[in-house]
Each structure stands twice: as structure tokens, then as C-alpha cells.
Amino acid sequence: MVGTYRVLTASVARRAGSFHGEIGFDLTRLRPLRDRMVELGRICVHPDHRSAIVLLALWDALAKPGPPARDPEFGTADLPLLTRIADIATRSQRRFPA
């Protein structure tokens, strides 16, 4: 295993006091969905394997359906990191077109 991702259900968030995202963001408009929400976050990747490819593989695995049904999912992200990943993905598509 080279990486993990925390999947925080509404029931566990309730016991913890809140979703992590509620600390820095106003999620009031999501309140009607709260009991079904699942927060994705706190990624951890082994230092020898930290790359955009590993991160994209983790996101791909999270996107696949599996028990229990997760609807809706949300999370927060480091925008500079997302910019770097988008840049890498764009360069890869140019080098290796489908």
C-alpha cells in the first residue's frame, strides 16, 4: 500500500462534532444533504510514491461505485496542488494522446 484517503461518513462526523470541511468553509447550503454526505480528505501517500499519478489513481479508486453507496461526496483541496496536477495531466495528454 502506498496511499490512503479518509472517508468520513455523516454519523462519524456527528460524533466528532463536524465534518473537517466545516472548520474552514460554510456548508450551510448542504445541510439538507448532511445525513447522506461523505467527506473525502486527509490523503496520505508514502514519500517514495508521492506523484500526480498516485493521487489520480487514488481519486480513480474513490470514483468507482462500491458499498456503501456514497451520495453526495465532498472535500476540500489544496488549489496549488490541483493546478500542478492539471498541468501534468495536460502535458501527458499531449505526449500520449488517447
MODELLER restraints for C-alpha pairs under 7 A, 6 or more apart:
rsr = mdl.restraints
at = mdl.atoms
rsr.add(forms.Gaussian(group=physical.xy_distance, feature=features.Distance(at['CA:2:A'], at['CA:45:A']), mean=5.65, stdev=0.5))
rsr.add(forms.Gaussian(group=physical.xy_distance, feature=features.Distance(at['CA:2:A'], at['CA:46:A']), mean=5.25, stdev=0.5))
rsr.add(forms.Gaussian(group=physical.xy_distance, feature=features.Distance(at['CA:2:A'], at['CA:49:A']), mean=6.55, stdev=0.5))
rsr.add(forms.Gaussian(group=physical.xy_distance, feature=features.Distance(at['CA:3:A'], at['CA:44:A']), mean=5.43, stdev=0.5))
rsr.add(forms.Gaussian(group=physical.xy_distance, feature=features.Distance(at['CA:3:A'], at['CA:45:A']), mean=4.07, stdev=0.5))
rsr.add(forms.Gaussian(group=physical.xy_distance, feature=features.Distance(at['CA:3:A'], at['CA:46:A']), mean=6.14, stdev=0.5))
rsr.add(forms.Gaussian(group=physical.xy_distance, feature=features.Distance(at['CA:4:A'], at['CA:43:A']), mean=5.79, stdev=0.5))
rsr.add(forms.Gaussian(group=physical.xy_distance, feature=features.Distance(at['CA:4:A'], at['CA:44:A']), mean=5.29, stdev=0.5))
rsr.add(forms.Gaussian(group=physical.xy_distance, feature=features.Distance(at['CA:4:A'], at['CA:45:A']), mean=6.49, stdev=0.5))
rsr.add(forms.Gaussian(group=physical.xy_distance, feature=features.Distance(at['CA:5:A'], at['CA:40:A']), mean=6.95, stdev=0.5))
rsr.add(forms.Gaussian(group=physical.xy_distance, feature=features.Distance(at['CA:5:A'], at['CA:41:A']), mean=6.01, stdev=0.5))
rsr.add(forms.Gaussian(group=physical.xy_distance, feature=features.Distance(at['CA:5:A'], at['CA:42:A']), mean=5.90, stdev=0.5))
rsr.add(forms.Gaussian(group=physical.xy_distance, feature=features.Distance(at['CA:5:A'], at['CA:43:A']), mean=4.43, stdev=0.5))
rsr.add(forms.Gaussian(group=physical.xy_distance, feature=features.Distance(at['CA:5:A'], at['CA:44:A']), mean=6.40, stdev=0.5))
rsr.add(forms.Gaussian(group=physical.xy_distance, feature=features.Distance(at['CA:6:A'], at['CA:40:A']), mean=5.79, stdev=0.5))
rsr.add(forms.Gaussian(group=physical.xy_distance, feature=features.Distance(at['CA:6:A'], at['CA:41:A']), mean=5.25, stdev=0.5))
rsr.add(forms.Gaussian(group=physical.xy_distance, feature=features.Distance(at['CA:6:A'], at['CA:42:A']), mean=5.53, stdev=0.5))
rsr.add(forms.Gaussian(group=physical.xy_distance, feature=features.Distance(at['CA:6:A'], at['CA:43:A']), mean=6.53, stdev=0.5))
rsr.add(forms.Gaussian(group=physical.xy_distance, feature=features.Distance(at['CA:7:A'], at['CA:38:A']), mean=6.57, stdev=0.5))
rsr.add(forms.Gaussian(group=physical.xy_distance, feature=features.Distance(at['CA:7:A'], at['CA:39:A']), mean=5.81, stdev=0.5))
rsr.add(forms.Gaussian(group=physical.xy_distance, feature=features.Distance(at['CA:7:A'], at['CA:40:A']), mean=4.88, stdev=0.5))
rsr.add(forms.Gaussian(group=physical.xy_distance, feature=features.Distance(at['CA:7:A'], at['CA:41:A']), mean=6.74, stdev=0.5))
rsr.add(forms.Gaussian(group=physical.xy_distance, feature=features.Distance(at['CA:8:A'], at['CA:38:A']), mean=5.54, stdev=0.5))
rsr.add(forms.Gaussian(group=physical.xy_distance, feature=features.Distance(at['CA:8:A'], at['CA:39:A']), mean=4.96, stdev=0.5))
rsr.add(forms.Gaussian(group=physical.xy_distance, feature=features.Distance(at['CA:8:A'], at['CA:40:A']), mean=6.40, stdev=0.5))
rsr.add(forms.Gaussian(group=physical.xy_distance, feature=features.Distance(at['CA:9:A'], at['CA:37:A']), mean=6.57, stdev=0.5))
rsr.add(forms.Gaussian(group=physical.xy_distance, feature=features.Distance(at['CA:9:A'], at['CA:38:A']), mean=4.62, stdev=0.5))
rsr.add(forms.Gaussian(group=physical.xy_distance, feature=features.Distance(at['CA:9:A'], at['CA:39:A']), mean=6.50, stdev=0.5))
rsr.add(forms.Gaussian(group=physical.xy_distance, feature=features.Distance(at['CA:10:A'], at['CA:34:A']), mean=6.55, stdev=0.5))
rsr.add(forms.Gaussian(group=physical.xy_distance, feature=features.Distance(at['CA:10:A'], at['CA:35:A']), mean=5.50, stdev=0.5))
rsr.add(forms.Gaussian(group=physical.xy_distance, feature=features.Distance(at['CA:10:A'], at['CA:36:A']), mean=6.50, stdev=0.5))
rsr.add(forms.Gaussian(group=physical.xy_distance, feature=features.Distance(at['CA:10:A'], at['CA:37:A']), mean=5.82, stdev=0.5))
rsr.add(forms.Gaussian(group=physical.xy_distance, feature=features.Distance(at['CA:10:A'], at['CA:38:A']), mean=6.12, stdev=0.5))
rsr.add(forms.Gaussian(group=physical.xy_distance, feature=features.Distance(at['CA:13:A'], at['CA:19:A']), mean=5.06, stdev=0.5))
rsr.add(forms.Gaussian(group=physical.xy_distance, feature=features.Distance(at['CA:19:A'], at['CA:39:A']), mean=6.96, stdev=0.5))
rsr.add(forms.Gaussian(group=physical.xy_distance, feature=features.Distance(at['CA:21:A'], at['CA:75:A']), mean=6.66, stdev=0.5))
rsr.add(forms.Gaussian(group=physical.xy_distance, feature=features.Distance(at['CA:21:A'], at['CA:76:A']), mean=6.44, stdev=0.5))
rsr.add(forms.Gaussian(group=physical.xy_distance, feature=features.Distance(at['CA:36:A'], at['CA:71:A']), mean=5.96, stdev=0.5))
rsr.add(forms.Gaussian(group=physical.xy_distance, feature=features.Distance(at['CA:36:A'], at['CA:72:A']), mean=6.62, stdev=0.5))
rsr.add(forms.Gaussian(group=physical.xy_distance, feature=features.Distance(at['CA:37:A'], at['CA:71:A']), mean=5.87, stdev=0.5))
rsr.add(forms.Gaussian(group=physical.xy_distance, feature=features.Distance(at['CA:37:A'], at['CA:72:A']), mean=5.05, stdev=0.5))
rsr.add(forms.Gaussian(group=physical.xy_distance, feature=features.Distance(at['CA:37:A'], at['CA:73:A']), mean=5.80, stdev=0.5))
rsr.add(forms.Gaussian(group=physical.xy_distance, feature=features.Distance(at['CA:38:A'], at['CA:70:A']), mean=6.33, stdev=0.5))
rsr.add(forms.Gaussian(group=physical.xy_distance, feature=features.Distance(at['CA:38:A'], at['CA:71:A']), mean=6.92, stdev=0.5))
rsr.add(forms.Gaussian(group=physical.xy_distance, feature=features.Distance(at['CA:38:A'], at['CA:72:A']), mean=6.38, stdev=0.5))
rsr.add(forms.Gaussian(group=physical.xy_distance, feature=features.Distance(at['CA:38:A'], at['CA:73:A']), mean=4.85, stdev=0.5))
rsr.add(forms.Gaussian(group=physical.xy_distance, feature=features.Distance(at['CA:38:A'], at['CA:74:A']), mean=6.46, stdev=0.5))
rsr.add(forms.Gaussian(group=physical.xy_distance, feature=features.Distance(at['CA:39:A'], at['CA:73:A']), mean=5.76, stdev=0.5))
rsr.add(forms.Gaussian(group=physical.xy_distance, feature=features.Distance(at['CA:39:A'], at['CA:74:A']), mean=5.03, stdev=0.5))
rsr.add(forms.Gaussian(group=physical.xy_distance, feature=features.Distance(at['CA:39:A'], at['CA:75:A']), mean=5.34, stdev=0.5))
rsr.add(forms.Gaussian(group=physical.xy_distance, feature=features.Distance(at['CA:40:A'], at['CA:73:A']), mean=6.86, stdev=0.5))
rsr.add(forms.Gaussian(group=physical.xy_distance, feature=features.Distance(at['CA:40:A'], at['CA:74:A']), mean=6.05, stdev=0.5))
rsr.add(forms.Gaussian(group=physical.xy_distance, feature=features.Distance(at['CA:40:A'], at['CA:75:A']), mean=5.00, stdev=0.5))
rsr.add(forms.Gaussian(group=physical.xy_distance, feature=features.Distance(at['CA:41:A'], at['CA:75:A']), mean=5.90, stdev=0.5))
rsr.add(forms.Gaussian(group=physical.xy_distance, feature=features.Distance(at['CA:41:A'], at['CA:76:A']), mean=6.92, stdev=0.5))
rsr.add(forms.Gaussian(group=physical.xy_distance, feature=features.Distance(at['CA:52:A'], at['CA:85:A']), mean=5.72, stdev=0.5))
